[in-house]
Amino acid sequence: SRTLAEPTIIHVDDTPRDGWDDALHGKLSWHTLLSGELTPTEGLTSGMAVLEPGDHLNLHRHETTEAYFIFQGEGLMMLDGTERPVRPGHVIFIPGNALHGIRNEGTETLKFFYAFLCDSFADVIYDYQAVDS
């Protein structure tokens, strides 16, 4: 059974780094900050993603609404067929099932905060199969 949600403060340096580096997902790493299976939280899952120069998150979709806030670096964001440059200060709203991906085409590390409206990262079901090559 789940524990009840509690006020929580976490520093990114106190969280493990995870990542993908394969043809299906792309190449990026992240720190999960809030997620019900790791923290006494619910209703919001969030973290910090890191893309080194040349790294990318392949086009995908998921039912869960998501938002990004770019706070370091520059990149290109693909969102439902439209590609736009992004830089620090940009916030991106990603509706459920919107096809999206991001890549770092700059010379410095691209970092963004992401948030899902769900209890746990495990609740986000990624769909790369629906992507046209």
C-alpha positions, -999 to 999 in steps of 0.1 A, spaced: 0 0 0 11 35 -7 22 59 19 4 92 21 19 122 3 42 144 24 59 178 18 92 169 2 124 187 -6 150 169 -27 183 180 -42 192 167 -77 226 156 -65 209 133 -40 191 113 -68 206 86 -90 213 93 -127 195 71 -152 194 71 -190 189 57 -224 215 51 -252 199 30 -279 182 33 -313 147 32 -299 149 59 -273 179 80 -283 206 92 -260 200 112 -228 202 109 -191 180 121 -163 175 124 -126 140 115 -113 132 140 -86 96 132 -76 79 99 -83 56 79 -61 77 48 -60 107 68 -48 93 97 -28 62 102 -6 45 122 -34 15 118 -56 -2 135 -86 31 149 -100 62 132 -113 92 153 -122 129 153 -130 158 169 -148 169 157 -182 204 161 -196 214 160 -232 250 165 -241 259 180 -275 245 157 -302 223 138 -278 185 135 -284 152 120 -272 136 103 -302 100 111 -313 75 95 -291 41 100 -274 23 91 -242 -11 97 -228 2 117 -198 4 155 -201 39 168 -197 58 201 -195 94 210 -201 113 240 -188 146 247 -205 172 261 -181 205 255 -198 217 251 -234 199 252 -267 181 226 -288 154 218 -313 120 207 -301 97 187 -323 61 190 -312 33 175 -334 51 181 -366 65 215 -358 102 220 -350 112 250 -330 145 261 -314 144 262 -276 167 280 -251 168 289 -215 135 303 -203 113 284 -227 85 263 -213 69 236 -235 34 222 -229 30 187 -243 -7 176 -244 -14 139 -240 -6 118 -271 13 147 -288 42 134 -308 74 150 -295 111 148 -292 141 171 -285 177 172 -296 208 192 -285 224 208 -315 244 233 -295 279 232 -280 269 231 -243 249 207 -222 211 211 -226 192 206 -193 155 208 -188 131 202 -159 102 179 -169 69 172 -151 41 147 -157 6 148 -142 7 113 -127 18 96 -95 48 78 -107 73 77 -136 62 40 -141 27 54 -150 41 70 -182 38 45 -210 61 56 -239 49 48 -274 77 48 -300 59 24 -323 34 50 -335 62 71 -349 66 72 -387 102 68 -397 
